[in-house]
Amino acid sequence: MKQTHYIGGEFASNDLDAFVNEHRYNELSPKFLNGKELNFFETGTDSLAAIIIENCLENVDLNFWIPDNYCFETIERLKIKLSIKNINLNILKYYHLSDITIQNYDCVLLYHNNLYIDFEKYDFGGDCFTIEDFVHAPLDIKHFKADYAFNSLRKFCHLELSMAYMNKCYDNESNDLYSDYFNFKNKAKNLKSIFLECGDVNIENEYLNLFKLANEKLFVPEIVFAQQKEIETLGKVNFSLIRKRREDNFLVLKNELSFISDVKICNGLYMLFIIECKNRDELKKWLASKGIFTAIHWLDSNSIQVKNKLSIHIDHRYSNDDIYRISREIHKFYEYNNRNY
């Protein structure tokens, strides 16, 4: 059967092959940074929960300040993990950092939304600690200035791994048991690699179902450390080359779309290509019908900041030809729409 070429969606098992060799790069993960020690967890939510537990007593109420547009599924999973220590989160949202008013016992989450930038402040006074979220700027974690920091690579590449800078290093050498999430996700990634070569619809349905099952298995109380083999692979990945490919793709698409009046290009560099656009939901369906799968970050936040925004994948899986394909379909959509309205 003909090879299938989708753009977007979850990663396949071979998506890093061109960027991995036996050379030890160690680009992302110095063991010590800003007086904190590096730990490896399975997901960003595991890292976030571990940082909070390290800073809180059991049976405590914590005012947790999050950006207005933050992923609420992450918060739901975080609450489950903190419940084992009876840490109750009082969720407080901010639009600007000036909205934050420290009360009794607070934690402020500083979120890099698709681009690393310096925040206007890191110290909020009082009995407060700060955590910097680099999930959408994972290659820039070395620049953190908050009390603690974490990233995640599972939405950046196929590594099921999150880095967290904490007060001490926790032993994960004994983590030889795979989580249900890890098992389902690995099976799905392997099947997707096969499907992309053969185009068998039955295999496609099977891997899509496994990805769904994997996501369901993230809602567990345990804090899961990263697998040792994921940590070992991390050190063999040429992230500089990946970053260059992604930045090049971003610039190509920016140039291609910059003259469409119905599209506004949002800030970014290498993670996602986010646009604010007219008829977003219709555009999303149009692109999906052409095998280009997009996302909305984060729809479950119910934030006005999410309105009309669409995230397009421009990562290291894709060549210039793929980016031009995305551009052509977006141009076609708006040309068709403008003729019919």
C-alpha positions as CSV (number, residue, x, y, z in Angstrom):
1,M,0.0,0.0,0.0
2,K,1.0,3.6,-0.6
3,Q,3.0,5.3,2.2
4,T,0.8,7.6,4.4
5,H,2.0,11.0,5.2
6,Y,0.1,12.9,7.9
7,I,1.1,16.2,9.5
8,G,0.5,16.6,13.2
9,G,-0.8,14.2,15.8
10,E,1.1,12.0,18.2
11,F,4.7,11.0,17.6
12,A,5.7,7.7,16.1
13,S,8.5,5.5,17.5
14,N,11.0,6.4,14.7
15,D,10.5,10.2,14.7
16,L,13.9,10.9,16.4
17,D,16.0,8.4,14.4
18,A,17.7,11.1,12.3
19,F,18.7,13.1,15.4
20,V,20.1,10.3,17.7
21,N,23.6,8.8,17.7
22,E,26.0,7.4,20.3
23,H,27.6,10.8,20.9
24,R,26.8,12.2,24.3
25,Y,25.3,15.7,23.8
26,N,24.0,16.4,27.3
27,E,22.6,19.7,26.0
28,L,19.5,20.1,28.1
29,S,20.2,18.7,31.5
30,P,23.1,20.0,33.7
31,K,22.9,18.1,37.0
32,F,22.9,21.3,39.1
33,L,21.3,24.6,38.1
34,N,20.6,27.7,40.2
35,G,21.2,25.7,43.4
36,K,18.8,23.0,42.4
37,E,19.3,19.4,41.4
38,L,18.0,17.7,38.3
39,N,15.3,14.9,38.5
40,F,13.6,13.0,35.8
41,F,9.9,12.1,35.9
42,E,7.6,10.6,33.3
43,T,5.4,13.6,32.7
44,G,5.3,17.3,33.4
45,T,2.4,16.8,35.9
46,D,4.6,14.2,37.8
47,S,7.3,16.9,38.0
48,L,4.9,19.6,39.1
49,A,3.4,17.4,41.8
50,A,6.8,16.4,43.1
51,I,7.9,20.0,43.4
52,I,4.8,21.0,45.3
53,I,5.0,18.0,47.6
54,E,8.6,18.8,48.3
55,N,7.6,22.3,49.5
56,C,4.4,21.5,51.4
57,L,3.4,19.7,54.6
58,E,0.7,17.1,54.4
59,N,-2.9,18.1,55.1
60,V,-2.4,21.7,53.8
61,D,-4.4,24.1,51.6
62,L,-2.4,25.8,48.9
63,N,-3.3,28.8,46.9
64,F,-2.2,27.9,43.4
65,W,-1.9,30.7,41.0
66,I,-2.1,29.7,37.3
67,P,-2.3,31.6,34.0
68,D,-5.8,32.2,32.7
69,N,-5.1,30.1,29.6
70,Y,-3.4,27.1,31.4
71,C,-4.4,23.5,30.5
72,F,-7.0,22.4,33.0
73,E,-6.6,18.7,32.3
74,T,-3.1,19.1,33.8
75,I,-4.7,20.7,36.9
76,E,-7.1,17.8,37.3
77,R,-4.3,15.2,37.1
78,L,-2.2,17.3,39.5
79,K,-5.0,17.3,42.1
80,I,-5.2,13.5,41.9
81,K,-1.4,13.2,42.6
82,L,-1.5,15.7,45.4
83,S,-4.4,13.9,47.1
84,I,-2.1,11.2,48.5
85,K,-0.6,13.9,50.7
86,N,-3.9,15.6,51.4
87,I,-2.7,18.8,49.7
88,N,-5.7,20.7,48.5
89,L,-5.3,23.2,45.7
90,N,-7.3,26.5,45.7
91,I,-7.0,27.4,42.0
92,L,-6.6,31.1,41.4
93,K,-6.2,32.5,37.9
94,Y,-4.3,35.5,36.7
95,Y,-4.2,37.3,33.3
96,H,-1.4,39.6,34.2
97,L,1.2,39.0,37.0
98,S,-0.1,42.2,38.6
99,D,-3.3,40.4,39.3
100,I,-1.6,38.2,41.9
101,T,-2.1,39.0,45.5
102,I,-0.3,36.7,47.9
103,Q,-2.4,35.5,50.8
104,N,-1.5,32.9,53.4
105,Y,0.4,30.1,51.6
106,D,0.8,30.5,47.9
107,C,2.5,29.0,44.8
108,V,2.8,30.9,41.6
109,L,3.1,29.0,38.3
110,L,4.9,31.0,35.6
111,Y,4.1,29.6,32.2
112,H,6.1,30.1,29.0
113,N,3.4,30.1,26.4
114,N,5.1,28.8,23.2
115,L,8.1,31.1,23.7
116,Y,10.7,31.6,26.3
117,I,10.6,35.2,27.7
118,D,11.8,36.8,30.9
119,F,9.0,37.5,33.3
120,E,8.6,41.0,34.8
121,K,8.9,39.5,38.3
122,Y,9.8,36.3,40.0
123,D,9.6,37.3,43.7
124,F,6.0,37.8,44.9
125,G,6.9,38.2,48.6
126,G,5.2,36.6,51.6
127,D,5.1,32.8,52.1
128,C,5.3,32.0,48.4
129,F,7.3,29.8,46.1
130,T,7.4,30.0,42.3
131,I,7.6,27.3,39.7
132,E,8.5,27.9,36.0
133,D,6.7,25.8,33.5
134,F,8.8,25.2,30.3
135,V,6.6,22.5,28.8
136,H,6.0,24.7,25.7
137,A,9.6,26.0,25.7
138,P,11.4,22.8,26.8
139,L,14.8,23.6,25.3
140,D,15.1,26.8,27.4
141,I,14.8,25.3,30.9
142,K,18.5,26.2,31.6
143,H,17.4,29.9,31.7
144,F,15.0,29.4,34.6
145,K,14.9,32.1,37.3
146,A,12.0,31.0,39.5
147,D,12.5,28.9,42.7
148,Y,11.9,25.7,40.7
149,A,11.4,24.6,37.1
150,F,10.2,21.7,35.0
151,N,9.6,20.9,31.3
152,S,8.3,17.9,29.4
153,L,9.4,16.3,26.2
154,R,6.4,14.0,25.4
155,K,4.8,16.7,23.3
156,F,8.1,17.8,21.8
157,C,9.4,14.4,20.6
158,H,8.7,10.8,21.5
159,L,10.6,10.8,24.8
160,E,8.3,10.1,27.8
161,L,10.4,12.3,30.1
162,S,10.2,15.5,32.1
163,M,13.0,17.3,33.8
164,A,12.5,19.0,37.1
165,Y,14.9,21.2,39.1
166,M,14.3,20.6,42.8
167,N,15.9,20.9,46.2
168,K,17.4,17.5,46.1
169,C,17.9,14.5,43.8
170,Y,15.6,11.6,44.2
171,D,16.6,8.1,43.2
172,N,14.9,6.7,40.2
173,E,17.4,4.0,39.4
174,S,15.0,1.3,40.7
175,N,12.2,2.3,38.4
176,D,12.2,-0.8,36.3
177,L,8.4,-1.2,36.1
178,Y,6.7,0.5,33.1
179,S,3.5,2.4,33.9
180,D,0.3,1.6,32.1
181,Y,0.6,4.9,30.3
182,F,4.1,4.1,29.1
183,N,3.1,0.6,27.9
184,F,0.1,1.8,25.9
185,K,2.0,4.8,24.5
186,N,4.9,2.7,23.3
187,K,2.7,0.2,21.6
188,A,0.8,3.1,19.9
189,K,4.0,4.8,18.7
190,N,5.3,1.5,17.3
191,L,2.0,0.8,15.5
192,K,2.0,4.4,14.1
193,S,5.4,3.9,12.6
194,I,4.1,0.7,10.8
195,F,0.9,2.5,9.7
196,L,2.9,5.4,8.1
197,E,4.7,2.9,6.0
198,C,1.8,0.7,4.9
199,G,-1.4,2.8,5.3
200,D,-3.4,-0.1,6.8
201,V,-6.6,1.5,8.2
202,N,-7.0,-1.3,10.8
203,I,-3.6,-0.5,12.2
204,E,-4.5,3.2,12.2
205,N,-7.6,2.5,14.3
206,E,-5.6,0.4,16.7
207,Y,-2.9,2.9,17.4
208,L,-5.4,5.7,17.8
209,N,-7.3,3.7,20.3
210,L,-4.0,2.9,22.2
211,F,-3.1,6.6,22.3
212,K,-6.5,7.3,23.8
213,L,-6.0,4.5,26.4
214,A,-2.6,5.9,27.2
215,N,-4.0,9.3,28.0
216,E,-6.6,7.8,30.3
217,K,-3.9,6.1,32.3
218,L,-2.4,9.6,33.1
219,F,-5.1,10.1,35.7
220,V,-3.4,8.2,38.5
221,P,-2.3,9.2,42.1
222,E,1.3,7.8,41.7
223,I,4.2,10.1,40.9
224,V,6.1,8.3,38.2
225,F,9.8,8.6,37.6
226,A,11.2,8.4,34.0
227,Q,12.4,5.2,32.6
228,Q,16.2,4.8,32.6
229,K,16.2,4.1,28.8
230,E,14.4,7.4,28.2
231,I,17.1,9.2,30.2
232,E,19.9,7.4,28.3
233,T,18.3,8.3,24.9
234,L,18.0,12.0,26.0
235,G,21.8,12.3,26.2
236,K,22.1,11.0,22.6
237,V,19.7,13.5,21.0
238,N,21.1,16.4,19.0
239,F,18.6,19.0,20.2
240,S,20.5,21.8,18.5
241,L,19.8,20.2,15.1
242,I,16.2,19.7,16.1
243,R,15.8,23.3,17.2
244,K,17.3,24.5,14.0
245,R,14.9,22.4,11.9
246,R,11.9,23.7,13.9
247,E,13.0,27.3,13.8
248,D,13.5,27.1,10.0
249,N,10.0,25.6,9.6
250,F,8.6,28.3,11.8
251,L,10.2,31.0,9.6
252,V,9.1,29.4,6.3
253,L,5.5,29.2,7.4
254,K,5.6,32.8,8.9
255,N,6.7,34.1,5.5
256,E,4.1,32.1,3.7
257,L,1.1,33.2,5.8
258,S,2.1,36.8,6.6
259,F,0.0,38.3,3.8
260,I,-3.3,36.6,4.6
261,S,-5.5,39.3,6.2
262,D,-7.6,36.8,8.1
263,V,-4.6,35.3,9.9
264,K,-2.5,36.8,12.7
265,I,0.7,35.0,13.5
266,C,1.3,34.7,17.3
267,N,4.6,34.7,19.1
268,G,6.7,31.6,18.8
269,L,10.0,30.2,17.7
270,Y,10.3,26.4,17.7
271,M,7.5,24.7,19.6
272,L,4.3,25.3,17.7
273,F,3.1,27.7,15.0
274,I,0.0,29.4,16.6
275,I,-2.3,31.7,14.6
276,E,-5.3,33.8,15.5
277,C,-7.6,33.4,12.6
278,K,-11.1,33.9,11.2
279,N,-13.3,30.8,11.0
280,R,-10.9,28.8,13.1
281,D,-13.1,25.8,13.6
282,E,-13.9,25.5,9.9
283,L,-10.1,25.9,9.1
284,K,-9.3,23.1,11.6
285,K,-11.8,20.8,9.9
286,W,-10.5,21.7,6.4
287,L,-6.9,20.9,7.3
288,A,-7.9,17.6,9.0
289,S,-9.6,16.6,5.7
290,K,-6.3,17.1,4.0
291,G,-4.4,15.0,6.5
292,I,-3.1,18.0,8.5
293,F,-4.0,17.8,12.2
294,T,-3.9,20.8,14.4
295,A,-4.7,21.6,18.1
296,I,-6.1,24.3,20.3
297,H,-4.0,25.2,23.4
298,W,-5.8,25.1,25.7
299,L,-9.5,24.8,24.9
300,D,-10.4,23.5,28.4
301,S,-9.1,26.6,30.0
302,N,-12.1,28.5,28.8
303,S,-9.9,31.6,28.4
304,I,-10.6,34.5,26.1
305,Q,-6.9,34.2,25.1
306,V,-7.7,30.9,23.3
307,K,-10.5,32.4,21.2
308,N,-9.8,31.9,17.5
309,K,-6.4,30.5,18.0
310,L,-5.1,27.4,16.3
311,S,-1.8,25.5,16.9
312,I,0.0,24.0,13.8
313,H,2.7,21.5,14.1
314,I,6.0,22.6,12.5
315,D,8.3,20.2,14.3
316,H,11.4,18.3,13.2
317,R,9.3,15.6,11.5
318,Y,8.6,17.9,8.7
319,S,10.5,19.2,5.7
320,N,10.1,22.5,3.8
321,D,7.8,20.6,1.4
322,D,5.5,19.7,4.3
323,I,5.4,23.3,5.5
324,Y,4.6,24.5,1.9
325,R,1.8,22.0,1.9
326,I,0.3,23.5,5.1
327,S,0.6,26.9,3.6
328,R,-1.1,25.9,0.3
329,E,-4.1,24.4,2.2
330,I,-4.5,27.5,4.4
331,H,-4.4,29.8,1.4
332,K,-6.9,27.6,-0.4
333,F,-9.3,27.7,2.6
334,Y,-9.3,31.5,2.8
335,E,-9.5,31.9,-1.0
336,Y,-12.6,29.6,-1.1
337,N,-14.1,31.3,2.0
338,N,-13.7,34.8,0.6
339,R,-15.3,33.8,-2.7
340,N,-18.4,32.4,-0.9
341,Y,-19.1,35.0,1.7
